[in-house]
Amino acid sequence: MTDDGLPLILGDFYQGAHGPTIILEAQTLLGVDWFRRVLVKLSRDEEANFDLVSKPEMRIDGVDELKVETVPVQPDIPLTRTAGSGYESAGFLWRQDTLRWAHASMLIEPMLKGRPGHQYLTNEGRDAALVEFSHGEDLGLGNR
């Protein structure tokens, strides 16, 4: 939790310019560090499987479940929708092999130095939604 009681990562599920989008905004550098450690765990544990939304460090409006799982072979479509329709009460399963999770952790590593920016962690047009991780861009998710 941040000093003002918010989760370290706030998110939203909405219709973005490139289709369905899950935006994850780290509220502080602690949020970037926490999410990077999650990705590193997934890259090292071949049996990792848990729900990110159930963690107190994360809240995503419109998403009830975001299960992440490490798999031995990279699927053609890593992020699939498992529940809901529209932009409320959605459920997702995000499955990647250890190399793809390691790649995702490296993409957000520069943000640990306080650099603002964002990274796309899934594939536009192929996955059920585009997952975008952001820090320091003041998207206003903490003001809702």
N, C-alpha and C positions, 0 to 999 in steps of 0.2 A: 504494500500500500504506500501511496505517496503521503507527504506530510499533511495534506488536506483530506485524507481518507479515501482517495480514489484508487482504483486498481492501477498497477504500473502500466498496463496496456489497455487502452480503450479502443473499441472498434465499432464499425457500422457495416451493414450489408445493404447495398443500394444498387440502382441501375446507373453505372458509370458510362463514360464516353465509349468504352470498349466492351460494354456488356455488364453482366452481374459482377459486382466487385465487393470484396471484403477488405476494408481498410483497417489496418492495425496501427495505432499511433502510440508510440512509447511516450509517456508523460514526462519522463526524466531519463537520465543516463542509466539509472538503476533498472528501468524498464528495458532499455536496449540490452543491458548485461543479462538480465533474467531471460529474455527471449533468446539471446544467443546461446546461453547455457542450455536451454531446452533443445535447440537445434543441434548442439554438440552432443547432447545425450542421445538424441535420435540417430546421430551419425555413428555412435560407438556401441549402441545396444541393439543388436539384431532382433531382439524380441520386444522392443519398446512399443507400447500401445496404451494411449490414455486420451482423455478428453481435455483439450485446452480450456474450454469455456467453464469447466468445473473448477478450475484453479482460481483461488481468490485474487491472483495477480492479473486476471484478464476478465474483461466484460465486452461482449460484442452485441450491440443492439441488432435485433432481427435474427440472431443465430442462437439457437438453443443448444447446439452440440457441434463441436469441431474436433472430431477424433483424428489423432495423428498416429501413424503406424509405420514402423520400419519393416520392409519386406525384402526378401532375397533378390528379387528381380524387379527392375523398374517397370511399372505398368505404363501402358500407352496413354492412359488418362489418369494422372495422379490424384486429382481432386474430383470427387463425385458427390452428387447430392443424394442424401439418404432420407430426407424428410422435408415436409412442407412444400408449399408452392407460393409464389410471389416473394415478398421481402419481409415476411414475419415467420417466426417459429421454424426457421430453416435448420436442417441438419446436414453435416458434411463429413466425409471420410477422406483424409489426405494421406495417401500412401506413397512412400518413396523408398528407394534403396539407400544404403549408408552414404554412398558417394553424392547423391543429390541433396541429402540433408547436410552433408559437410559443405557442399557448394553454397547452399542457402545461408549457412552460418558465416561463410566468408564474405558473402555479399553485404551483410549488415555490419561486419567488423569495423569498417571505417567510421561508423557512427559512434563507436565507443570512445573516439577521440573528440567527441562533441561536434562533429561535422553534421550540419543539417542535411536532410535528403530523404530519398525514398528508394525502395527496391521492389521490383515485381518478382514474387517468389513462385508463381505458377504461370502457365502458358495461356495467353489471350486466345480466345476462340476455340481452344481444345478442352480446357478444364471447365468444370461446372461454374466456376467463378474465378476471377482474377484476384489473387491475394497480394495486397500491397502493404509493405511495412514502411512506416514513416517515423522520423524523429526530427524535432526542431523546426517543423514547417508550420506550426500553430494552426492546425486544421479546425480547432475549436471543439473537438469532441469532449474535452473536459468542462466545457461551459454549458452542457445540456442538462 
